[in-house]
Amino acid sequence: MCGVAIFQGRALADINLTGVPLAEALEAFICRRDPRLENVQLRRATPTGDIESRVQPNKRWYEVIFETDDNPGDEDDDDDTFEARKKAKAKAKAEAKKQVKTWPPSNPPVIPPADE
């Protein structure tokens, strides 16, 4: 089942762009940074005070929120991602925790028989 994933990050675009050309430039930057993303659609772009003056024309950094197609099957195939390693570590910890026995072992209380 395909869904939509929402991401937040930073993107770089020409300082003189506005409107639709700005959105297209930011989407292109995001796609170049991560070619695995499909159908990137910009939802919000907020300019930051950071300007890259080392490139011509000057570019500005934007805080962006964007949507992409979500393919959950792709994430499970890649065992080398941070999230996959994190899940595997949590699973191993849970398995180890199951094997840990409580100490001291709980024994039922022994009640001596009453002398009558």
N, C-alpha and C positions, 0 to 999 in steps of 0.2 A: 504494500500500500504506500503510495507516494503522498507526502504531505508538504507542508511549508515549514521551513526552519527560519527563525529570526536571529540575526547576528548583530553585534555591536562592535565597532572598531574605529580605525582611523584610515582616512584615504587622502590622497594628494591630488590637487587639481590646479590649473592655471588661475592665478589671482584675479584675472579680469573676466572670468566666466560667470554667468548668472543664469538662472532659469533652467530650461531643458538642456542646453549645452553643458552646463555644470553637472547636472545629474548624469548625463551620458558619460562625461569624463570620469566622474567618480566610479560609476559602474564599470567602466573599462579598466580603471586602476585596480579595482577589486578582482576582476576576472584575470588580469595579468598576474596578480599576486598569488591567486589560488585557482589554477585552471580547472580543478575538479568541481568548482561551483557551477551550477547550471541555472539559467534564467534569473540572474541577479536583478532585483528591482529595489531601487533606493526608496526608502520611506521617509527618512529625515537626514538632513545634513546641517550641522552647526559649525560655523567657522571657529577655529581656535586662534589664538594669538601667534601661533607658530608659523613662520614664513621661511621657506627654503629659498635663500637668495643665492645659493651656490649653483643653481640651474637657471637657464634662460629659456623662456620667460620665467619670472619668479612664480613660485607655486605656494599655495597655502594648504595647511593641514585642516581637515574637517573631521569632526566626530560624526560618524554615520551609523544609521540603523538601516539594515537592508534585509530583504527576504530572498531565499533561494529555494529551489526544489529540494526536498529532503528525501534521501534514499537510505533508509535505515539498513538495508541489506549490504550496502557498500561499507558501512562503518564496522560491521561484524567481521568482514573479510580481512581487514587490516589489523593484524595483531600487534603492530609496532606503534600504534598511536598512544598518546598519553592516557586517554580515557580507557583504552583497552587494558593497558598495564595496571591502571588504578583499580579497575574492576577485578582483574585477576588477583591482585594483591589482597583486596578485600575478601574475595572468595577463599583464598588460601588461609587468611587469618580466621575466617569463620570456621573453616574445617579444622584448623588447629585448636580453636577454642572448644569445639565439640569433643575433642580428644582429651582435653584437660580435665582431670578429676578433681573434685573438691577435697580439701584436706582440712581437718581430719575427716575421715569417712564418717558418715552419719550412721550411728548404730541405734537400734531401738533401745529405749531405756530398759534396764533389767530390774524388775521388781521382785524382791525375794518373797517367797510364799509366806503367808501369815501363819504364825503358830497359834493353833487353837487349843 
